[in-house]
Amino acid sequence: MKLLLITAIAEFGKEVKQILKNAQVQNYSFQEVVGYRNATQDALNSNWFGTEMNENESIMFYAFVDKENVDSVCDAVTEFNSKQQSQSHIHTVILNIEKSN
């Protein structure tokens, strides 16, 4: 059993849900989150927002998933990200579960 975390911009919500469905992940939780990016290293003329901290409407999914399903999700996310023209991608994190009840 693994803990799967997925983060993305809110616009990718439908795609993440489809990836989970195709990987047969039937139970998951969803949370709307605000993502922040510290842009203090960017030159102001290349910083679209003109401020140092950028906020983005983001989403986070999390689920306890069998290893086989995690691999399917990661493969689908890699494929999705490879086709993106934008800098935004879907991000996955997998954590091992030592004990559960």
C-alpha positions as CSV (number, residue, x, y, z in Angstrom):
1,M,0.0,0.0,0.0
2,K,1.3,3.5,-0.9
3,L,0.1,7.0,-0.2
4,L,-0.2,8.8,-3.5
5,L,-0.2,12.6,-3.6
6,I,-1.0,14.6,-6.7
7,T,-0.8,18.3,-7.1
8,A,-1.6,20.4,-10.1
9,I,-3.1,23.7,-11.2
10,A,-6.9,23.8,-10.9
11,E,-7.3,23.7,-14.7
12,F,-5.9,20.1,-14.8
13,G,-8.6,18.8,-12.4
14,K,-10.6,16.8,-15.0
15,E,-7.4,15.3,-16.4
16,V,-6.3,14.1,-12.9
17,K,-9.6,12.6,-12.2
18,Q,-9.5,10.7,-15.6
19,I,-6.0,9.5,-14.8
20,L,-7.2,8.1,-11.5
21,K,-10.2,6.5,-13.1
22,N,-8.1,4.8,-15.8
23,A,-5.7,3.5,-13.2
24,Q,-8.6,2.0,-11.3
25,V,-8.1,4.3,-8.2
26,Q,-11.7,4.3,-7.0
27,N,-11.3,6.1,-3.7
28,Y,-9.4,9.3,-3.2
29,S,-9.7,12.7,-1.5
30,F,-9.5,16.1,-3.1
31,Q,-8.6,19.5,-1.7
32,E,-8.5,22.9,-3.3
33,V,-5.2,24.7,-2.3
34,V,-3.4,27.9,-3.0
35,G,0.0,27.4,-4.5
36,Y,2.7,30.0,-4.0
37,R,5.8,30.7,-6.1
38,N,8.5,32.9,-4.8
39,A,9.6,35.0,-7.7
40,T,12.2,37.1,-6.0
41,Q,15.0,35.7,-8.2
42,D,13.1,36.6,-11.4
43,A,13.8,39.9,-13.1
44,L,10.8,42.2,-12.8
45,N,10.6,42.7,-16.5
46,S,10.2,39.0,-17.1
47,N,7.8,38.5,-14.1
48,W,4.3,38.8,-15.5
49,F,2.7,39.6,-12.1
50,G,5.2,42.3,-11.2
51,T,5.3,41.0,-7.6
52,E,7.6,38.7,-5.7
53,M,5.0,36.1,-4.5
54,N,2.7,34.6,-7.1
55,E,-0.5,32.7,-6.1
56,N,-2.1,30.0,-8.1
57,E,-5.4,28.1,-7.7
58,S,-4.2,24.6,-7.3
59,I,-5.6,21.2,-6.4
60,M,-4.3,18.2,-4.4
61,F,-5.5,14.6,-4.6
62,Y,-4.5,11.9,-2.1
63,A,-5.3,8.3,-1.9
64,F,-4.1,5.0,-0.4
65,V,-3.3,2.9,-3.5
66,D,-1.9,-0.5,-4.4
67,K,1.6,-0.4,-5.9
68,E,0.3,-1.6,-9.3
69,N,-2.1,1.2,-9.5
70,V,0.5,3.8,-8.5
71,D,2.7,2.7,-11.4
72,S,-0.2,3.3,-13.8
73,V,-0.9,6.7,-12.4
74,C,2.8,7.7,-12.6
75,D,3.0,6.5,-16.2
76,A,-0.1,8.4,-17.2
77,V,1.1,11.6,-15.5
78,T,4.5,11.3,-17.3
79,E,2.7,10.9,-20.6
80,F,0.4,13.9,-19.9
81,N,3.3,16.1,-18.8
82,S,5.3,15.3,-21.9
83,K,2.5,16.7,-24.1
84,Q,2.2,20.0,-22.2
85,Q,3.3,23.2,-23.9
86,S,3.0,25.2,-20.7
87,Q,5.3,25.2,-17.7
88,S,2.6,23.8,-15.5
89,H,2.6,20.0,-14.9
90,I,0.9,17.5,-12.8
91,H,3.2,16.4,-9.9
92,T,3.1,13.1,-8.1
93,V,4.6,11.9,-4.8
94,I,4.5,8.3,-3.6
95,L,5.1,7.5,0.1
96,N,5.5,4.1,1.6
97,I,3.1,3.1,4.3
98,E,4.8,1.2,7.1
99,K,1.6,0.5,9.1
100,S,-2.1,1.0,8.6
101,N,-5.2,-0.2,10.4
